[in-house]
């Protein structure tokens, strides 16, 4: 398991590492809202090829963030829905809205702060909730928690068992629902609603003015959940981009070694 490293080319900063622990596929994530220039992307592509990667995937990018990548030979791997919540405190739902109440022999589902000891069971839930391509490994979970200056890691507990989790982050006035996963055994019992409501109220308390979340186009239940809780679909959405890294890269042919820019620490 390899963590993501932050590399800097001039003024451009990118998080770079293997995709979900697969050392054949690189993952490249620019700073949100600050796409790198094309020279940086070309240098990064060459560096990844020299490290043995055979392809590269980006984080989910907005149309403006995609432009320099598209100009460097990247293509769309998958389109994602992007949804936005205005975080109007007067319209925020009750924290337990939609949650199935407990019974005489079962306590209601609750949330608490996620702890280090929860990581393995959280990843088990994640693997059950997502298709193989999108599943987190430890590095992916850590990256979601560290992607913003401030973050919140919450787990949902049913009878002492962790059955779901959410990672929420904030960067200035914008908050992000970075990850949401619920064990299939307890779906449709309001656990996802409980976790999203917790995230919304935390972001509002922290001074965020909006929350963003993305999800796959075919994930209709997730879209319905978010819309029911006050999120609105953004018109453009996001795209994950990809590019192959062939052994003989046309960009490297005839390029003087001295002109290549290496990343800083």
N, C-alpha and C positions, 0 to 999 in steps of 0.2 A: 504494500500500500504506500503510495507516494503522495505527499501533500502537494498542493499547488504553490508555486513560487511566484513572487512578484518581480518582474523584470522591467527595466526602464531603458528606453531608447530616446535620448534627448529629453523632451518634455512629455513623452508618451509612456504611460505605465500600463502594463498588461499582466494578468494572472495566467500562468502557463503551467501545464502539467499533463499527465495522462488522463484520458477520458475514462472515468469509472474504474481506474486501475489497469486499463488495457494499454500496455506500453507500445502498441502499434498505432494507436490513435491519439493524437494530441488534442488538448482542449485549450482554447484561446479566448480570454475574456477581457475586453478593454474596460476601462473605467466608464461606468454608465454616464452617458451624455457627453463623453469626450473621446470620440473615435480617433484612432491613430491615423497618421498620414500614410500615403501609399508606400513611401520609402521604408517606413518602419515595418509595415506589413510584409513587404518583400524580404527585408532582412530577417524578420522573424520566421518566415516560411523556409528560407535557406538554413537558418539555424536549426529548425525542427527536423529538416531532412538529414542534416549532418548528425543529429542525435539518434537517427534510426527510425523515426516515425514514418508511416506510409500514407497517412491522411491526417487531416485536422478538421475539427469542428469548432464553431464559435459558440459563445453564449447567445441567448435570445436577444436579437438586435432590432432596434426601431429602423424605419426606412432611412432616416438621415445617418444613422450609425452604420448602415450596411454599405453605403456608397463606396468608400475606399476599398472595402473588401471585394465588392463586385468588380471593381476596376483592377483587382489583382487575381482574377480568375476563380473566385469563390462563386458557388451557386447555392440555391436554396435547397436545404435538406428537408426542412419541415416548417410549415406555417403554424403559428400559435395564436390563439385568441388572447387579447389583452383587455382586462377589465379594470375600471377605476371606481373608487368609492370616495365621496366627498367629505366623509368624516364629520358631518354636521352632528354635533353632540345631541341636539334635540331629537334626532331621528335614529340614534343608535339603539339597537335592540337591547332588551334585558339580557344579561349575561347567560341566563339559562333558558332563553326562549327556544322553543322547539325541541327541548330535551325530554325524552321519555322518563317519567318519574320512576323512582324505585318502588319496589313492592315489599311485602312483609318479609320475604326471604332474599331480597336483593337490594343493596344500597344503590342510590342514584350514581351515575357517572359524575366524577369530579375532575378538576384540573389542578395541577400543581407544577412547580418549577421543575424542568428537566434536569437531571443530574448525570454525572459522568457514568455512574453505574447503569443508567438507562440506555446507554448507547447501543448495546448489542440487541436488546429487545426492540428498540426503536427501528433499527435497521431491518430486523425480521419483519416488522409491520410494513416498512417501506417496500420490501421485496414482495410482499403479498399484495400490496395495493397498486404497484406499477408494473408495466411490462419490462422485460429485461433491459431494453435500451435505456430506459429512463431511471432505473433503480440507482439509489445512492449506495456508495461504499463509504467507509469512514472518512476518506478525503473529501467526498462530495458533501457529506453532512457538515464537516468542519468548514468547508468553503461557504456553504449557505449561511452558517452562523457568523462567519468572519467577513462576509461580503459588504457589510455596512458598518459604520462606526459604532452603532448601538444595535443590539439584537436581543430577542427574547426567545427562549426555548421552553415550550410548555408540553406536557404530556397529559393525556386523558387516561383516567384510571377507573376500571370497573371491577369491583370486588377485589382490589389489591393488584390487579393485572393491568399493565400498560396496554391500551387498545388503540391509541392514536397519538399523534403529535403534530405540532406546528412550530415552524421557525418564522419569526417576524423580524424585520429590520427597519431601521430608520436612518436616513441620511438627509439632514436638514428638514425641510417641510414635507418631504416625500417618504412614505413608509412602503414596505414591500412585504407581502405574504410570500415568503421565499419557498415554503414547503408545507404541504398539508397531506397527511396520510392517515387512514383509518383502517383497522383490521376488518376484513370482509365479514367476520362473524358478528360484528356489531353495527354494520352499516344499516342505515335507515332507522336508527334509534336516536338521531339527533347529535351524535358525537362530533361530526364535522361542523355542525352549526355552533355547538358549544365552543369549539376551538377557534372558529372564525370570529365569533362575537368577542371572545377574549382578546384576540389580536386587534380587532377594531377599537375596542375600548382602551387597550394599552397604548396604541398609536395616538389616539386622541389625547390621552392624558400626557403623553410625551411632547405634545405640541405639533404633531404632524397635521397637515391640512388635506392630505389625500393619501389613499392607499392603492397600490397597483398589484395585480396578480395576473399571471398568465397560465394558460392551460391548453392542452391539445384540442384541435378543432373537433375531433370525434368524441371528446369527453363531454357528452351532452349533460349527464347528471351533475358534473362539476359546474358547468355554465349555469344550469338551472339553480343550483344552490347559491352561487354568488349573486345572481340577479335577484333571487328572493330576499337576499340580505342587503340589497341596496346598491350593488355594483352595476355599472353600466358598461356595455361593450364599446371599446374604442374602435373607430372605423378602420384603421390600418393594420392593427395587430403587430406581431413580431415574427421574425424569421430566424431559425437556426441555420447557419451557412456551413458549407463543407467545401473541402478542396483536397484532391489527391496530391501526394508529394512523390512524383516519379523520381527514379534514380538520376535520370538526366533531365534536369530542370532547365528549360529554355532561358529562364531569368538568370541562371548562373553562368551561361555560356559567354565567354568573352568579358566577364566582369572582373576588373582588376581587384585583387585581394585587398589592396590598401583602401579601396573605396567602400568596402563593406563595413557597416557600423555594427559593432558588437554591443550587446545589452550591458548596461551598468548594473551595479549591485542593487 
